[in-house]
Amino acid sequence: MWLCAFIFAFFVCLSGSDLSGPRAWILPRQSPHFDRPGDVIVGGSFSIFHFSDGTPSDFTAPPTGLQTSSASMWGYRVTQSFVFAIEEINRSAHLLPNLTLGFSIRNSGDSVHGALYETMGFLTGQKEPIPNYTCQHGSPQAALVGDTRSSLSVSMARLLGLYKFPQVSYSSSLPSLSDKIQFPSFLRTLTSDITSSHAVTQLIIHFQWSWVIILAQDDDFGQQASSLATQQLSPAGVCIEYHLHVPSYQSLGKIEETVQKMQKCTAKVVLVFLSNLNFQLILRGLLGVPVSGQVWVSKGTLHMALALTIPGISQVLQGTFGLLYHSSRAIGFPEFLAHLRPSQTPEDMFIKKFWEFTFDCTWPYQNSTVTEGVQFCTGNESLKNKPHPFPEVSKIDAAYTAVYSIAHALHNMLACEHQERKGTNSHNFHSWQLLHALKKVHFKTLDGIKIMFDANGDLVTKFDIFQGQKTPAGVFHLVHVGMIDPQVSSGNKMMVQLKEDLQVPTSICSESCLPGFSQVPRLGAPHCCFDCSPCPEGQFTDQRDMKRCLLCPKEQYSSHTRDHCLPRTEIFLAFEEPLGFVLALVALLLAGLAVLVLGVFLKHRDTPVVRANNRTLSYFLLISLSLCALCALLFLGRPTVTTCLLRQTTFAVVFTVAVSSVLAKTLTVVLAFRVTRPRSRIQICLSPGTSTFVVLIASLIQVVLCGVWLATSPPFPDKDMISEPQHIVIQCQEGSGATFFCVLGYLGFLAGGTFSVAFLARGLPDIFNETKFLTFSMLLFCSVWTAFLPLYHSARGKSTVAVEIFSILASTAGLLGGIFIPKCYIILLKPEKNTPAWLKQGYCAQQEKQGEMLQRRYKFSGESPEPNI
């Protein structure tokens, strides 16, 4: 109510005769109309002529009033499309067949107060309008079409909303006008800036432009549109290099600053939310500047169309994209406009002024004199060859669609009332009834376009995509290249359809990472700026621009290019491969050699060489060495539960028997030289049973350790996925590591003790130098297994098995060769030394040498030597 009171007081002031001076200051002294009678009147508010304030007032006299400064070429053409639609409907036999539409066209002057004044004048039917009072008793008023700018439509919508009077705008796209609480009677035959801005962002996302510039006007429209674009682009992975704001008022300094910033930009795509004037100023500033390859994206084609008038602008606008909502085409309107003449429509109060501005002529009057250089208007001039502000979209007119939507709503409303038999005629309806029908209107235009409004009163439509292209002749024009359909969407994405052969440039901060590489963000830069790093072993990327590499499954490994995974093959040290075959052959040869030596010893078991130093121990040692060589075969082939249980335990036991046999032999030699008295304890220890007891005890301890190992945590087959990236190594997992190392530790302790004893006894006299051979063989044994430890831990995969087999065979060969090859040499090649006579001679020499050693020992100790019996 307070708003009604304010508007009432405002217009009462305008209508007062004593305040004619202020009224003239607010509005032009003459307010021309273009009226045509009909059964129902449709109003139209258009910015046909712009007003200027004239000379600033010094407040000593009333202002002179607003003066007409220029004609809007686009505004009058929209006005004529309004007239064209009315005449076309009146000729139709199907749409409102028994009703004639009239109209009342008014000029808002592209000003808010002009739009309000003309709106109230249309509602009241008065030249001096008074709110809530009408002098009109003729045809009813249906709706009002207009106006151009959103600021004008907002003021009109607030006024018309009080009366629930339908208003259909053809050019106002402000998002707040979709609020039906503030503007209940406002509809428009175009989409809001929110929808069109959303469509623009979908185009950027579809083209995969990830590095853009936003150029926005510093007003409500620019801030809201750019904010919406940023909110939608950021989740889609698009980065904003610069967010440039241009003042809504003309500021050449700010324009120049914006142009300088754009020269430093690396992004190739510029998202534009500017007014037409500021957009042209930016483009003029970029002419002659070394900025090329930029793609301008706008929510409308008007920007580009107006820019075509700038000479040389094609080098800046090449490849530019713009959107235009899919509206009905006024078929035949260009011909209608071409045949327009002032003489045909004398009631048109605007056409003569428009004619003067368009053809740069003056109408001759009765008292006018011919002035040199002045061209008079004849009225026969044609608009056919006059340039259109945007020639490529001249057939598309939103005002045409607005008139048809009102006509269809009126047709539906009257048809519904007739079916209900209320007897209502065209002169008896209320504005809110037509508003209800207008919100639900749904029809097809003559060119097949579906027209309907959503719940917010916005047109449900598609967007045509236009691209600026240069023809072979060098002419720059707009070409239709695709469509965006907001109604067909998946989640927050609209459906985008483009020509298949459409080529668009790229706009990225960093080159795309190929499959096999991942993005590594640059420090301090947006997420769109990154470096490409190759995926490490075992990882891959099968798509472009992946944020991180993916792990291959355990059964697969990454390819050389790291763009996919390949199946891993299972490997183990098999008998069939060369290394396995050679090791198996060597194991059999060593085992056969040990058996062969055993056969030689059995054949010559009564000879001095075999009988010397306990032949039973020699038999034990040869048998254990043969088994040591054969146990290497357990390490070859695919590991199974049985082989895993036998591998290390067999190796540990047979080597313990071998080492303990060498220990018993060494102790026999050492103790033999300690015997100084008959029947002494040392002599008792030299019996064959004692040596066998040492071997059995040492071996029994190892058997117990192996039994504990197998009982607690036995070895088992396992798959090694780490050692070799391209293969799965089938191996035996040792189970309890502590017990396993106890088994190996005991064997190492036994070997170390044996080597120590043999080393201390290496200088003792011996007929066949067995102490030296024992020392040398144990030195080889310990050296092999000492070198085995670092090699075993550094090897990977099946190489670890090969290292262990080699150590087994090398140590076996060392013991076999170091101890028995010299004896076999004497037995087979020097039989003369293997006789009792040569043994007796050597024994005497040995006794003499032993006696000398005893004499030296007693001499230094001061004791009396006892006789050696």
ZAMARGU-4260 file (C-alpha; in steps of 0.2 Angstrom, whole numbers, plus 5000, padded with zeros to 4 digits):
<rodrens>
0) 5000/5000/5000 | 5014/5012/5004 | 5021/5009/4986 | 5003/5013/4979 | 5003/5029/4989
5) 5020/5034/4983 | 5016/5031/4965 | 4999/5040/4967 | 5008/5055/4975 | 5021/5055/4962
10) 5009/5055/4947 | 4997/5068/4956 | 5012/5080/4956 | 5015/5076/4938 | 4997/5080/4933
15) 4995/5096/4943 | 4993/5111/4932 | 5004/5122/4943 | 5018/5111/4942 | 5020/5110/4923
20) 5038/5116/4924 | 5044/5101/4935 | 5033/5089/4924 | 5042/5095/4909 | 5058/5092/4917
25) 5054/5074/4920 | 5046/5070/4904 | 5046/5077/4886 | 5032/5090/4883 | 5025/5079/4869
30) 5023/5060/4872 | 5019/5053/4855 | 5010/5036/4853 | 5007/5024/4839 | 4989/5017/4842
35) 4978/5006/4832 | 4960/5001/4838 | 4954/4983/4840 | 4943/4972/4851 | 4957/4969/4863
40) 4972/4981/4865 | 4990/4975/4868 | 5002/4988/4874 | 5020/4990/4869 | 5034/4999/4877
45) 5050/5002/4867 | 5066/5012/4867 | 5063/5020/4851 | 5071/5037/4854 | 5083/5041/4867
50) 5081/5057/4878 | 5094/5069/4884 | 5092/5082/4898 | 5098/5097/4887 | 5106/5112/4896
55) 5109/5109/4914 | 5097/5119/4925 | 5104/5134/4936 | 5087/5133/4947 | 5082/5151/4942
60) 5070/5145/4930 | 5060/5129/4926 | 5070/5116/4915 | 5067/5115/4897 | 5062/5097/4897
65) 5070/5081/4889 | 5075/5082/4871 | 5076/5068/4858 | 5094/5065/4856 | 5095/5050/4844
70) 5085/5035/4837 | 5087/5017/4842 | 5089/5008/4825 | 5087/4991/4834 | 5072/4998/4845
75) 5061/5004/4830 | 5064/4987/4821 | 5058/4978/4836 | 5043/4990/4837 | 5039/4985/4819
80) 5041/4966/4822 | 5027/4970/4836 | 5016/4978/4823 | 5020/4964/4810 | 5015/4950/4823
85) 4998/4959/4827 | 4994/4961/4808 | 4999/4943/4805 | 4987/4937/4820 | 4973/4947/4814
90) 4974/4939/4796 | 4975/4922/4804 | 4959/4911/4802 | 4964/4899/4817 | 4971/4911/4830
95) 4958/4923/4838 | 4947/4921/4822 | 4932/4932/4829 | 4943/4945/4837 | 4954/4959/4831
100) 4969/4964/4841 | 4974/4983/4843 | 4989/4990/4850 | 4996/5005/4858 | 5015/5008/4856
105) 5024/5020/4867 | 5042/5026/4868 | 5050/5024/4885 | 5065/5034/4879 | 5077/5021/4887
110) 5074/5030/4904 | 5066/5023/4920 | 5054/5038/4923 | 5049/5038/4904 | 5045/5019/4906
115) 5034/5022/4922 | 5025/5037/4914 | 5020/5028/4898 | 5015/5012/4908 | 5004/5022/4919
120) 4997/5031/4904 | 4993/5015/4896 | 4984/5008/4911 | 4974/5023/4914 | 4971/5028/4896
125) 4975/5046/4902 | 4987/5059/4895 | 4990/5065/4913 | 4989/5048/4921 | 4982/5046/4939
130) 4985/5029/4948 | 4969/5018/4952 | 4959/5029/4940 | 4954/5025/4922 | 4945/5035/4909
135) 4945/5021/4897 | 4928/5014/4892 | 4933/5006/4876 | 4942/4990/4872 | 4950/4980/4886
140) 4969/4979/4888 | 4976/4962/4888 | 4995/4964/4892 | 5010/4975/4890 | 5026/4970/4880
145) 5042/4978/4885 | 5054/4985/4889 | 5072/4984/4883 | 5084/4986/4897 | 5081/4976/4914
150) 5081/4992/4924 | 5066/4999/4914 | 5057/4982/4916 | 5060/4981/4934 | 5051/4997/4937
155) 5037/4993/4926 | 5036/4975/4934 | 5034/4982/4951 | 5020/4994/4945 | 5011/4981/4935
160) 5013/4967/4948 | 5001/4977/4959 | 4987/4975/4947 | 4992/4958/4942 | 4993/4965/4924
165) 5003/4953/4912 | 5020/4960/4906 | 5030/4951/4893 | 5048/4957/4891 | 5058/4954/4875
170) 5075/4959/4881 | 5076/4960/4900 | 5087/4946/4907 | 5090/4951/4925 | 5090/4935/4936
175) 5080/4944/4950 | 5065/4946/4938 | 5062/4927/4940 | 5057/4930/4958 | 5038/4928/4957
180) 5036/4936/4974 | 5043/4952/4969 | 5037/4952/4951 | 5021/4941/4950 | 5015/4946/4933
185) 5032/4947/4924 | 5036/4935/4910 | 5049/4935/4896 | 5052/4927/4879 | 5070/4924/4883
190) 5080/4916/4897 | 5088/4924/4912 | 5106/4928/4914 | 5108/4914/4926 | 5102/4901/4912
195) 5112/4909/4898 | 5128/4911/4909 | 5126/4892/4914 | 5125/4888/4895 | 5141/4898/4892
200) 5150/4889/4905 | 5144/4872/4898 | 5151/4877/4882 | 5168/4881/4890 | 5168/4864/4899
205) 5163/4855/4883 | 5177/4862/4873 | 5189/4857/4888 | 5195/4875/4890 | 5204/4874/4907
210) 5212/4891/4907 | 5201/4906/4905 | 5199/4925/4908 | 5183/4932/4915 | 5179/4950/4909
215) 5164/4956/4919 | 5156/4973/4921 | 5156/4980/4938 | 5138/4980/4941 | 5124/4968/4947
220) 5124/4959/4931 | 5143/4957/4929 | 5145/4952/4947 | 5131/4940/4947 | 5135/4932/4930
225) 5154/4931/4934 | 5151/4924/4951 | 5139/4910/4944 | 5152/4906/4931 | 5166/4904/4943
230) 5155/4893/4954 | 5152/4881/4940 | 5169/4882/4931 | 5179/4878/4947 | 5171/4861/4951
235) 5174/4856/4933 | 5193/4859/4934 | 5193/4876/4925 | 5205/4889/4932 | 5203/4908/4931
240) 5219/4917/4926 | 5212/4934/4928 | 5195/4941/4934 | 5195/4958/4926 | 5181/4970/4931
245) 5176/4985/4920 | 5166/4999/4928 | 5149/5001/4921 | 5152/5020/4918 | 5164/5024/4904
250) 5182/5025/4911 | 5195/5026/4897 | 5209/5024/4910 | 5201/5008/4917 | 5199/5002/4899
255) 5217/5005/4895 | 5222/4996/4911 | 5211/4981/4907 | 5219/4980/4890 | 5237/4980/4897
260) 5232/4966/4909 | 5225/4956/4894 | 5242/4958/4885 | 5250/4948/4899 | 5237/4934/4899
265) 5242/4917/4893 | 5224/4911/4893 | 5216/4910/4875 | 5198/4911/4880 | 5189/4927/4887
270) 5172/4925/4895 | 5163/4941/4892 | 5150/4949/4904 | 5150/4967/4897 | 5138/4980/4890
275) 5139/4983/4872 | 5148/4999/4874 | 5162/4993/4885 | 5164/4978/4875 | 5167/4989/4859
280) 5179/5000/4869 | 5189/4984/4875 | 5190/4978/4857 | 5196/4995/4850 | 5209/4995/4864
285) 5216/4978/4858 | 5217/4984/4840 | 5236/4986/4835 | 5241/4977/4851 | 5251/4961/4850
290) 5237/4950/4856 | 5231/4936/4844 | 5223/4919/4845 | 5210/4924/4859 | 5193/4917/4859
295) 5179/4928/4865 | 5164/4919/4872 | 5148/4929/4876 | 5131/4924/4881 | 5124/4934/4866
300) 5128/4937/4848 | 5124/4956/4850 | 5142/4959/4856 | 5150/4952/4841 | 5137/4959/4829
305) 5140/4977/4835 | 5159/4974/4835 | 5158/4970/4816 | 5156/4988/4813 | 5174/4991/4820
310) 5186/4991/4805 | 5199/4978/4806 | 5191/4969/4821 | 5190/4952/4813 | 5208/4949/4818
315) 5203/4950/4836 | 5186/4941/4835 | 5192/4927/4824 | 5185/4911/4831 | 5173/4920/4843
320) 5158/4910/4850 | 5141/4917/4856 | 5125/4911/4861 | 5107/4916/4856 | 5092/4908/4863
325) 5082/4898/4850 | 5067/4909/4846 | 5054/4910/4833 | 5058/4918/4816 | 5046/4931/4810
330) 5045/4924/4792 | 5042/4938/4780 | 5047/4952/4792 | 5062/4957/4781 | 5050/4960/4766
335) 5038/4969/4778 | 5052/4981/4784 | 5058/4984/4766 | 5040/4990/4760 | 5038/5001/4775
340) 5033/5019/4770 | 5028/5034/4781 | 5013/5037/4770 | 5006/5019/4773 | 5005/5022/4792
345) 5000/5040/4796 | 4995/5035/4813 | 5013/5031/4817 | 5020/5045/4827 | 5038/5039/4827
350) 5041/5034/4809 | 5045/5052/4802 | 5058/5055/4816 | 5065/5037/4813 | 5066/5041/4794
355) 5076/5057/4797 | 5089/5048/4808 | 5090/5033/4797 | 5092/5042/4780 | 5100/5058/4786
360) 5086/5069/4779 | 5074/5082/4784 | 5055/5082/4781 | 5050/5098/4771 | 5037/5108/4780
365) 5025/5122/4774 | 5036/5136/4780 | 5053/5128/4777 | 5065/5136/4765 | 5077/5126/4754
370) 5094/5127/4763 | 5110/5122/4753 | 5117/5105/4758 | 5101/5099/4767 | 5092/5084/4760
375) 5074/5082/4761 | 5065/5066/4764 | 5053/5059/4751 | 5046/5045/4760 | 5050/5033/4746
380) 5067/5028/4753 | 5069/5009/4757 | 5075/5001/4772 | 5080/4986/4761 | 5098/4991/4758
385) 5101/4999/4775 | 5113/4990/4786 | 5106/4980/4800 | 5115/4981/4817 | 5117/4962/4817
390) 5113/4956/4800 | 5115/4937/4803 | 5101/4937/4817 | 5089/4949/4809 | 5076/4936/4806
395) 5075/4932/4825 | 5064/4944/4835 | 5059/4941/4853 | 5045/4954/4852 | 5037/4944/4838
400) 5036/4929/4850 | 5030/4939/4864 | 5015/4945/4854 | 5011/4927/4849 | 5012/4921/4867
405) 4999/4934/4872 | 4988/4930/4858 | 4988/4911/4861 | 4985/4914/4880 | 4970/4925/4875
410) 4964/4912/4863 | 4965/4898/4876 | 4956/4909/4889 | 4942/4913/4878 | 4940/4895/4872
415) 4940/4889/4890 | 4926/4901/4895 | 4916/4897/4880 | 4917/4878/4884 | 4911/4882/4901
420) 4896/4891/4894 | 4899/4907/4904 | 4894/4918/4890 | 4909/4929/4893 | 4914/4939/4878
425) 4931/4947/4874 | 4926/4963/4883 | 4923/4955/4899 | 4939/4947/4907 | 4951/4953/4920
430) 4970/4954/4919 | 4973/4941/4932 | 4963/4928/4921 | 4974/4932/4906 | 4990/4931/4917
435) 4985/4914/4923 | 4982/4908/4905 | 4999/4916/4899 | 5009/4906/4912 | 5002/4890/4906
440) 5003/4894/4887 | 5010/4881/4876 | 5010/4882/4857 | 5020/4880/4841 | 5024/4895/4831
445) 5023/4895/4812 | 5041/4889/4810 | 5038/4875/4822 | 5046/4882/4838 | 5038/4877/4854
450) 5034/4891/4866 | 5031/4889/4884 | 5036/4897/4901 | 5043/4889/4916 | 5038/4892/4934
455) 5048/4908/4935 | 5040/4915/4919 | 5056/4912/4909 | 5055/4905/4891 | 5059/4887/4890
460) 5071/4887/4875 | 5087/4880/4868 | 5103/4890/4864 | 5110/4892/4846 | 5129/4892/4846
465) 5136/4905/4833 | 5155/4906/4829 | 5163/4921/4820 | 5171/4915/4804 | 5180/4923/4790
470) 5174/4918/4772 | 5187/4915/4758 | 5183/4932/4752 | 5188/4939/4769 | 5171/4944/4775
475) 5169/4940/4794 | 5151/4934/4798 | 5142/4923/4811 | 5139/4905/4807 | 5128/4893/4817
480) 5138/4878/4823 | 5128/4870/4836 | 5115/4870/4850 | 5114/4869/4869 | 5098/4861/4876
485) 5096/4865/4895 | 5081/4854/4896 | 5091/4838/4891 | 5104/4838/4905 | 5113/4825/4916
490) 5115/4832/4933 | 5122/4849/4931 | 5127/4847/4913 | 5117/4853/4898 | 5117/4844/4882
495) 5129/4852/4869 | 5128/4847/4851 | 5141/4854/4838 | 5146/4851/4820 | 5157/4836/4818
500) 5170/4846/4808 | 5171/4861/4820 | 5189/4865/4825 | 5192/4875/4841 | 5208/4881/4848
505) 5215/4875/4865 | 5217/4886/4881 | 5227/4877/4894 | 5240/4882/4907 | 5250/4866/4905
510) 5251/4854/4891 | 5240/4838/4893 | 5249/4824/4902 | 5248/4808/4891 | 5244/4791/4898
515) 5258/4785/4908 | 5261/4801/4917 | 5252/4810/4931 | 5250/4828/4936 | 5261/4836/4948
520) 5255/4853/4954 | 5266/4868/4953 | 5270/4877/4969 | 5260/4892/4971 | 5250/4890/4955
525) 5232/4885/4951 | 5228/4867/4950 | 5227/4869/4931 | 5245/4873/4930 | 5256/4857/4933
530) 5270/4847/4927 | 5269/4829/4920 | 5278/4816/4930 | 5281/4798/4923 | 5272/4784/4934
535) 5284/4773/4944 | 5286/4755/4942 | 5270/4745/4946 | 5259/4760/4943 | 5250/4766/4928
540) 5238/4779/4920 | 5227/4774/4906 | 5219/4792/4903 | 5225/4809/4900 | 5228/4822/4914
545) 5226/4809/4929 | 5229/4817/4946 | 5239/4802/4952 | 5245/4785/4946 | 5235/4769/4949
550) 5242/4754/4957 | 5242/4738/4946 | 5234/4723/4953 | 5246/4711/4962 | 5245/4699/4948
555) 5250/4712/4935 | 5264/4724/4931 | 5265/4741/4922 | 5270/4741/4904 | 5285/4750/4898
560) 5275/4765/4893 | 5266/4765/4910 | 5249/4766/4902 | 5242/4749/4905 | 5245/4733/4916
565) 5251/4717/4909 | 5249/4700/4917 | 5264/4694/4927 | 5271/4677/4924 | 5275/4664/4938
570) 5294/4660/4938 | 5305/4648/4948 | 5322/4640/4945 | 5316/4625/4934 | 5326/4610/4928
575) 5322/4615/4910 | 5331/4632/4910 | 5350/4633/4906 | 5355/4638/4924 | 5344/4625/4932
580) 5350/4611/4920 | 5369/4616/4924 | 5366/4616/4942 | 5357/4599/4942 | 5371/4592/4931
585) 5384/4598/4943 | 5375/4591/4958 | 5373/4574/4950 | 5392/4574/4945 | 5397/4579/4963
590) 5386/4566/4970 | 5392/4553/4958 | 5410/4558/4962 | 5407/4556/4980 | 5400/4539/4977
595) 5415/4534/4966 | 5427/4539/4980 | 5417/4529/4992 | 5419/4514/4980 | 5437/4517/4979
600) 5439/4518/4998 | 5428/4502/5000 | 5439/4493/4987 | 5455/4498/4996 | 5448/4498/5014
605) 5463/4488/5021 | 5476/4499/5014 | 5486/4511/5025 | 5479/4527/5017 | 5461/4521/5020
610) 5463/4514/5037 | 5473/4530/5043 | 5462/4542/5053 | 5446/4531/5055 | 5440/4525/5039
615) 5422/4524/5047 | 5422/4543/5048 | 5428/4543/5030 | 5413/4533/5025 | 5401/4544/5034
620) 5409/4560/5027 | 5408/4553/5009 | 5390/4548/5011 | 5385/4564/5018 | 5394/4574/5004
625) 5385/4564/4991 | 5368/4568/5000 | 5374/4586/5001 | 5376/4587/4982 | 5359/4578/4980
630) 5350/4590/4992 | 5353/4604/4979 | 5340/4596/4968 | 5327/4600/4981 | 5329/4618/4977
635) 5326/4616/4959 | 5308/4615/4951 | 5292/4622/4957 | 5291/4623/4976 | 5278/4612/4984
640) 5273/4609/5002 | 5285/4593/5002 | 5300/4601/4994 | 5298/4617/5005 | 5298/4605/5021
645) 5313/4596/5015 | 5324/4609/5007 | 5332/4618/5022 | 5330/4604/5034 | 5339/4591/5023
650) 5352/4603/5019 | 5355/4607/5038 | 5356/4589/5043 | 5367/4582/5030 | 5379/4597/5031
655) 5379/4595/5050 | 5384/4576/5047 | 5398/4581/5035 | 5405/4595/5046 | 5404/4585/5062
660) 5413/4571/5053 | 5427/4583/5048 | 5427/4589/5066 | 5429/4571/5072 | 5443/4568/5060
665) 5452/4584/5066 | 5450/4579/5084 | 5457/4562/5081 | 5473/4569/5073 | 5475/4582/5087
670) 5472/4569/5101 | 5484/4557/5093 | 5498/4568/5096 | 5493/4571/5113 | 5495/4553/5119
675) 5511/4552/5129 | 5506/4537/5140 | 5498/4521/5137 | 5480/4518/5143 | 5478/4537/5146
680) 5461/4546/5144 | 5466/4553/5128 | 5470/4536/5121 | 5453/4530/5126 | 5445/4545/5116
685) 5454/4539/5101 | 5443/4524/5099 | 5432/4523/5084 | 5416/4523/5094 | 5421/4540/5101
690) 5422/4548/5084 | 5405/4540/5079 | 5398/4547/5095 | 5403/4565/5091 | 5395/4564/5074
695) 5379/4557/5081 | 5378/4570/5095 | 5381/4584/5084 | 5369/4578/5071 | 5356/4574/5084
700) 5356/4592/5090 | 5353/4598/5073 | 5339/4586/5070 | 5331/4592/5086 | 5332/4610/5080
705) 5324/4606/5063 | 5310/4596/5072 | 5306/4611/5083 | 5306/4622/5067 | 5294/4610/5058
710) 5283/4608/5073 | 5281/4627/5076 | 5281/4636/5060 | 5286/4626/5045 | 5291/4632/5028
715) 5278/4634/5015 | 5276/4639/4996 | 5273/4657/4994 | 5272/4670/4980 | 5285/4684/4980
720) 5277/4700/4972 | 5291/4712/4975 | 5307/4705/4970 | 5304/4706/4951 | 5291/4718/4945
725) 5286/4708/4929 | 5286/4691/4937 | 5278/4682/4952 | 5292/4672/4960 | 5286/4655/4967
730) 5297/4652/4982 | 5297/4644/4999 | 5294/4655/5014 | 5304/4650/5028 | 5291/4652/5041
735) 5298/4656/5058 | 5313/4666/5055 | 5320/4664/5072 | 5321/4645/5072 | 5328/4645/5054
740) 5342/4656/5060 | 5345/4645/5075 | 5347/4630/5063 | 5359/4640/5052 | 5368/4647/5067
745) 5371/4630/5074 | 5378/4624/5058 | 5389/4640/5057 | 5395/4638/5075 | 5400/4619/5071
750) 5409/4624/5055 | 5418/4638/5064 | 5424/4627/5078 | 5429/4613/5066 | 5440/4626/5056
755) 5447/4633/5072 | 5453/4615/5078 | 5459/4611/5061 | 5469/4627/5059 | 5477/4624/5076
760) 5482/4607/5071 | 5488/4611/5054 | 5507/4610/5059 | 5506/4593/5067 | 5516/4580/5058
765) 5506/4567/5047 | 5511/4554/5035 | 5498/4559/5023 | 5497/4578/5028 | 5478/4576/5033
770) 5478/4590/5045 | 5483/4602/5031 | 5470/4595/5020 | 5457/4596/5033 | 5462/4614/5037
775) 5461/4619/5018 | 5444/4611/5015 | 5436/4619/5030 | 5444/4636/5024 | 5435/4633/5008
780) 5419/4628/5016 | 5419/4644/5028 | 5424/4655/5014 | 5410/4650/5003 | 5396/4652/5016
785) 5404/4668/5022 | 5402/4675/5004 | 5385/4667/5003 | 5377/4679/5016 | 5379/4696/5007
790) 5375/4688/4990 | 5360/4679/4997 | 5353/4695/5004 | 5357/4706/4989 | 5350/4693/4976
795) 5331/4695/4971 | 5319/4682/4964 | 5325/4665/4959 | 5343/4671/4960 | 5342/4668/4978
800) 5339/4650/4975 | 5353/4649/4963 | 5365/4657/4975 | 5361/4645/4989 | 5362/4630/4977
805) 5379/4636/4971 | 5385/4638/4989 | 5380/4620/4993 | 5389/4613/4978 | 5404/4624/4980
810) 5406/4619/4999 | 5403/4601/4995 | 5416/4601/4981 | 5428/4610/4993 | 5426/4596/5006
815) 5426/4582/4994 | 5441/4589/4984 | 5451/4595/4999 | 5450/4579/5009 | 5448/4565/4997
820) 5456/4569/4981 | 5474/4569/4988 | 5471/4551/4995 | 5463/4545/4979 | 5479/4552/4970
825) 5490/4541/4982 | 5478/4526/4980 | 5476/4526/4962 | 5492/4534/4955 | 5505/4531/4969
830) 5501/4514/4975 | 5519/4512/4981 | 5516/4524/4995 | 5501/4514/5000 | 5511/4500/5008
835) 5516/4495/5025 | 5534/4497/5022 | 5533/4515/5016 | 5521/4518/5030 | 5533/4511/5043
840) 5547/4522/5036 | 5536/4537/5037 | 5530/4532/5054 | 5548/4532/5060 | 5552/4549/5053
845) 5536/4555/5061 | 5541/4548/5078 | 5558/4556/5077 | 5550/4573/5072 | 5537/4570/5086
850) 5552/4567/5099 | 5561/4583/5093 | 5545/4592/5096 | 5543/4585/5114 | 5561/4588/5118
855) 5559/4607/5113 | 5543/4608/5123 | 5551/4600/5139 | 5567/4611/5137 | 5557/4627/5137
860) 5546/4621/5151 | 5560/4613/5162 | 5551/4597/5165 | 5560/4579/5164 | 5554/4569/5149
865) 5546/4553/5153 | 5550/4538/5142 | 5538/4535/5127 | 5532/4518/5127
</rodrens>
